[in-house]
Amino acid sequence: MSATLRHQPGSTRAPLRGGKSVPRGASRLVAKEPISVRLPKPNFGLLKRLTWPLLLVVLGVGAYELSLRLMPYADRPIARISVEGDLSYISQQAVQHRIAPYVTASFFSVDLLGMRHELERMPWIASAEVRRVWPDQVLVRLEEQLPIARWGDEALLNNQGQAFAPKELANYEHLPQLYGPKRAQQQVMQQYQVLSQMLRPLGFSVARLELRERGSWFLSTGQGIELLLGRDHLVEKMRRFVAIYDKELKAQQTNIARIDLRYANGLAVAWHEPVAPTAAETAVVQ
């Protein structure tokens, strides 16, 4: 550290460091600051802010150029289509034939979305999943429709109450037949599942269930008995039928033609023939 002598005329005494003073007119030592302190410090913040964007741009351009050079080696033609899923109603050959126009493309250009939509247009396909498998394979996972019942005369219903129309309906005549307005498919399916479960302990099955125009329900069992259920409180009416049938009607099952459950406290039975010479054609059990 250097020092400079400065003369201050007109003053007799000046204070020194440490509380001492010097006579007026005397000189004192003034310390100089280091040159590194007096010079302005360089600002590296701007340089840092500019370096990272430039570095990212360089890396991006390099990656793009590299991908262009490697693309001819990576983008191979589709060599194999694998079909997975429990298929009972359609064959793998039918599936591969359906999507054959799509697999003429290369690995990266194949239209997976279009392929999935094409598969789901097949009547027996409930849902499809399609994805690429490196380096030259397409994997297809399929879920088939599960037919639960017939819907009218021209379609089937799956377990979600959704209608689909395969060509070979003649092979499914053993399924129960459901009818109703088109907007009521799910409602009819749900009602079918509830009623068939309630009839099962009696040994009955549902052969036909119909929701008619005015909202009334008609059911025909596989045992040849028709049930008129009316519009409301179907579960309550079915419980009443189950209780009365088990106590009063079971022995006459083969002679019952129709049971009307539209009564508030009972039911009406129509027989194939009179059960006794004095019996009426229609009897009411309460």
C-alpha positions in Angstrom: 0.0 0.0 0.0 1.4 3.4 -1.0 0.8 6.7 0.8 0.7 10.4 -0.4 1.6 13.4 1.6 -0.9 16.1 1.4 -0.4 19.6 2.8 -3.4 21.4 4.3 -2.7 25.1 4.7 -4.7 27.3 7.0 -5.2 24.7 9.7 -3.2 24.5 12.9 -4.1 21.0 14.0 -5.8 18.0 12.3 -6.9 14.8 14.0 -4.9 11.7 13.2 -6.1 8.1 13.3 -6.2 6.9 16.9 -7.4 10.2 18.3 -4.1 12.1 18.0 -3.9 15.4 16.2 -1.1 17.2 14.2 -0.3 20.8 14.1 -2.0 23.1 11.6 -0.1 23.3 8.4 1.4 19.8 8.8 1.0 16.9 6.3 -0.8 13.6 6.8 -0.7 10.2 5.1 -3.8 9.2 3.0 -4.1 5.5 2.1 -4.8 4.6 -1.6 -7.4 1.8 -2.5 -6.1 -1.2 -4.4 -6.4 -0.9 -8.1 -8.6 -4.1 -8.2 -11.1 -2.3 -6.0 -11.0 0.9 -8.0 -11.6 -0.8 -11.4 -15.2 -1.8 -12.4 -16.0 -5.6 -12.0 -16.9 -7.5 -15.2 -20.5 -8.6 -15.4 -20.8 -12.3 -16.3 -24.6 -12.5 -15.8 -25.4 -11.4 -19.3 -22.8 -13.9 -20.7 -24.4 -16.7 -18.8 -27.9 -15.8 -20.0 -26.8 -15.9 -23.6 -24.7 -19.0 -23.3 -27.5 -21.5 -22.3 -29.9 -20.6 -25.1 -27.1 -20.8 -27.7 -26.1 -24.2 -26.3 -29.7 -25.5 -26.5 -30.0 -24.3 -30.0 -26.8 -26.0 -31.0 -27.9 -29.3 -29.4 -31.3 -29.1 -31.0 -29.9 -28.6 -34.4 -27.4 -31.4 -33.9 -30.1 -33.8 -32.7 -32.3 -32.9 -35.7 -29.5 -33.5 -38.2 -28.6 -36.8 -36.5 -32.3 -38.0 -36.6 -32.4 -37.2 -40.4 -29.3 -39.3 -41.0 -30.6 -42.2 -38.9 -34.2 -42.2 -40.1 -33.6 -44.4 -43.1 -32.1 -47.1 -40.8 -34.8 -46.8 -38.0 -38.0 -46.4 -40.0 -38.4 -49.9 -41.3 -41.4 -51.4 -43.1 -44.0 -53.2 -40.9 -42.9 -56.9 -40.8 -45.3 -58.4 -38.3 -48.8 -57.8 -36.8 -49.5 -59.5 -33.5 -53.1 -59.9 -32.4 -53.9 -60.5 -28.7 -57.1 -61.2 -26.9 -59.6 -64.0 -26.2 -61.3 -64.3 -29.6 -64.4 -66.6 -29.8 -66.4 -65.0 -32.5 -63.8 -63.6 -35.0 -60.5 -65.0 -36.2 -57.1 -63.5 -36.3 -57.1 -63.9 -40.1 -60.2 -61.7 -40.3 -58.6 -59.0 -38.2 -55.4 -59.0 -40.2 -57.3 -58.8 -43.4 -59.2 -55.8 -42.1 -56.1 -53.8 -41.3 -54.0 -55.0 -44.2 -54.2 -51.6 -46.1 -52.7 -49.8 -43.1 -49.6 -51.9 -42.6 -48.1 -51.1 -46.0 -46.7 -48.0 -44.3 -43.4 -47.8 -42.4 -42.9 -48.1 -38.7 -43.2 -44.4 -37.9 -45.8 -43.4 -40.5 -48.4 -46.2 -39.9 -51.8 -44.7 -38.9 -52.5 -46.3 -35.5 -55.6 -44.2 -34.9 -57.1 -45.1 -38.2 -56.3 -48.7 -37.7 -58.1 -48.7 -34.3 -61.2 -47.1 -35.7 -61.3 -49.6 -38.5 -61.1 -52.5 -36.1 -63.8 -51.1 -33.8 -66.2 -50.8 -36.8 -66.2 -54.6 -36.9 -69.4 -55.8 -35.2 -67.7 -58.2 -32.8 -65.0 -55.8 -31.6 -66.0 -53.9 -28.5 -62.6 -52.1 -28.1 -59.2 -52.2 -29.7 -55.7 -51.0 -28.7 -53.0 -50.6 -31.3 -49.4 -49.6 -30.6 -45.9 -49.9 -32.2 -43.3 -52.4 -31.0 -39.7 -51.6 -32.0 -38.3 -52.2 -34.5 -40.9 -53.3 -37.1 -44.0 -54.7 -35.3 -47.6 -53.6 -34.6 -49.3 -55.0 -31.6 -53.1 -55.2 -31.6 -55.1 -56.0 -28.4 -58.8 -56.7 -28.9 -61.8 -57.1 -26.6 -64.8 -58.9 -28.1 -68.4 -58.2 -27.6 -70.1 -60.4 -25.0 -73.6 -61.1 -26.3 -76.2 -61.3 -23.5 -79.5 -61.1 -25.4 -81.1 -60.4 -28.7 -82.4 -56.9 -29.4 -85.5 -57.2 -31.5 -85.0 -59.3 -34.6 -81.9 -57.7 -36.1 -79.3 -57.1 -33.3 -77.7 -58.4 -30.2 -77.1 -56.6 -26.8 -73.8 -56.8 -24.9 -73.5 -56.7 -21.1 -73.5 -52.9 -21.2 -76.8 -52.7 -23.0 -75.2 -51.6 -26.3 -76.6 -53.1 -29.5 -74.4 -54.5 -32.3 -75.5 -56.3 -35.5 -73.4 -59.2 -36.6 -74.5 -61.0 -39.8 -75.0 -64.5 -38.3 -77.9 -63.8 -36.0 -79.4 -67.2 -36.6 -76.7 -68.7 -34.4 -78.0 -66.8 -31.3 -81.7 -67.8 -31.2 -81.1 -69.4 -27.8 -80.5 -66.0 -26.2 -83.4 -64.2 -24.5 -85.1 -61.6 -26.8 -85.5 -58.0 -25.5 -87.7 -55.3 -27.1 -88.2 -51.7 -26.5 -87.5 -48.2 -27.9 -84.0 -47.7 -29.2 -83.2 -45.1 -26.5 -84.1 -47.7 -23.8 -81.6 -50.4 -24.6 -79.6 -50.0 -21.4 -82.8 -49.7 -19.3 -84.2 -52.9 -20.8 -80.9 -54.7 -20.2 -80.7 -53.6 -16.6 -84.3 -54.7 -16.0 -83.6 -58.0 -17.6 -80.7 -58.7 -15.3 -82.7 -57.9 -12.2 -85.8 -59.9 -13.1 -83.9 -62.9 -14.4 -81.9 -63.0 -11.1 -85.2 -63.0 -9.1 -86.8 -65.7 -11.2 -83.7 -68.0 -11.0 -84.6 -69.5 -7.6 -87.9 -70.7 -9.0 -86.2 -72.5 -11.8 -87.5 -69.9 -14.4 -85.6 -68.2 -17.1 -86.5 -65.1 -19.1 -87.3 -65.9 -22.8 -88.7 -62.5 -23.7 -88.8 -59.1 -22.0 -90.6 -56.2 -23.7 -91.0 -52.5 -22.8 -94.1 -51.4 -24.6 -95.0 -48.0 -26.0 -96.9 -46.8 -22.9 -94.2 -47.9 -20.5 -95.7 -51.3 -19.4 -93.5 -54.4 -19.1 -94.3 -57.9 -20.5 -92.2 -60.9 -19.6 -92.4 -64.5 -21.0 -90.5 -67.2 -19.2 -88.7 -70.1 -20.8 -91.3 -72.4 -19.1 -94.1 -70.9 -21.0 -95.7 -68.6 -18.4 -96.4 -65.0 -19.3 -96.2 -62.2 -16.7 -97.9 -58.8 -17.1 -95.9 -56.4 -14.9 -97.5 -53.0 -15.6 -95.5 -49.8 -15.4 -94.1 -49.3 -11.9 -92.7 -51.2 -8.9 -91.5 -54.2 -10.9 -89.3 -55.5 -8.1 -92.0 -55.3 -5.5 -94.5 -57.1 -7.8 -91.9 -59.8 -8.6 -91.3 -60.4 -4.9 -95.0 -60.9 -4.4 -95.2 -63.3 -7.3 -92.3 -65.3 -6.0 -93.9 -65.7 -2.6 -97.3 -66.6 -3.9 -96.0 -68.9 -6.5 -93.9 -70.9 -4.1 -96.9 -71.4 -1.7 -100.0 -71.6 -4.0 -99.1 -72.1 -7.7 -96.0 -74.3 -7.9 -98.1 -77.5 -8.2 -100.1 -76.0 -11.1 -97.1 -74.7 -13.1 -97.8 -76.7 -16.3 -101.4 -75.4 -16.3 -100.6 -71.7 -15.9 -100.9 -69.6 -19.1 -100.6 -66.0 -17.8 -100.2 -64.2 -14.5 -101.3 -60.6 -14.2 -99.3 -58.7 -11.5 -100.8 -55.3 -12.1 -102.9 -55.5 -8.9 -102.1 -53.6 -5.7 -102.5 -56.6 -3.3 -102.5 -59.7 -5.4 -102.3 -61.3 -8.8 -104.6 -62.9 -11.4 -104.0 -66.3 -13.0 -105.2 -67.4 -16.4 -105.2 -71.2 -16.8 -104.7 -73.3 -19.9 -107.8 -75.1 -18.9 -110.0 -75.0 -15.8 -108.4 -76.6 -12.8 -111.8 -77.8 -11.6 -115.3 -78.0 -13.1 -116.4 -74.9 -11.1 -113.3 -72.9 -11.5 -113.4 -69.7 -13.4 -111.2 -69.0 -16.4 -109.4 -66.4 -14.3 -108.7 -66.7 -10.6 -107.4 -64.1 -8.2 -105.0 -65.0 -5.4 -104.5 -62.7 -2.5 
